[in-house]
């Protein structure tokens, strides 16, 4: 068993959106490239001390929580240095009376979230529990529903995320996801809430991000048909960015309209007939004047 002695580790602590850097290190600690591990307390008791050391270490070192505690159902993100190559780590928690539980040989190169359980005198740990996959392209919308000029790309490893502006990779933020909470640590607006279906992130400044791949793609050529089934002489080209669309006469005419679509509703604001309904398969638009556009 490891001895528990006072020893300083270079471990940072992310808790409730604040960053606390512990004192200078005598031991260099490393983990995965994404730099932090989220520990979730489902043990049923308040954790008063938390230790994490390489498996081959002889001592547990200093309490990472310091003067803080970790309540039941709360979580804490532990930030690591990346200089040491240790792979297997041990974790120990203690209650207010010093009773402890230990987990051994945790591969932190493969883990980004650890949920700790203690039931029927048995300690278990579940890794990366119920994480939503945020990988992909996201489009922003302002409070009034207009689309933002920014397009965001999210890359994800476990509970850790990297956000980049698709057209300007220098605009970026590291972050993490914990349940429905999304945190972008390098942006002015840091806190977002993920929708139950995982398709939207609502940020605290009112901006909403929507997955680009959840939207129907109207881009392409559309041919019109009258109510009696005869073909219209008009062929239309639609280009799309998010839920904003631009419609033009595909034969080179000057007739065009800006528009939007939300769900199955298509709106062409510059045409006399402004409102249409998109079919379930995304292949037809039925306008209120009876004309049907079919995607070619």
Protein Blocks (a to p, Z undefined) as FASTA:
>chain_A
ZZdddddddddddeehiacdddddfbdcdddfnopacdddfeopacfbdcdddfkbmbeb
jafklmaccdehiacdddddfkbccfbdcdddddfkopacddehiafklpcbdcdddeeh
iacddehihiacfbdcdddddfkopacfbdcddddehjbccdddfklmkbccddddehja
ccdfkbmblbdcddfkopaccdfkopacddfklpccfbdcdddddfkopacfbdcdddde
hjbccdddfkopabdcddddehjaccdfkbmblbdcddfkopaccdfkopacddZZ
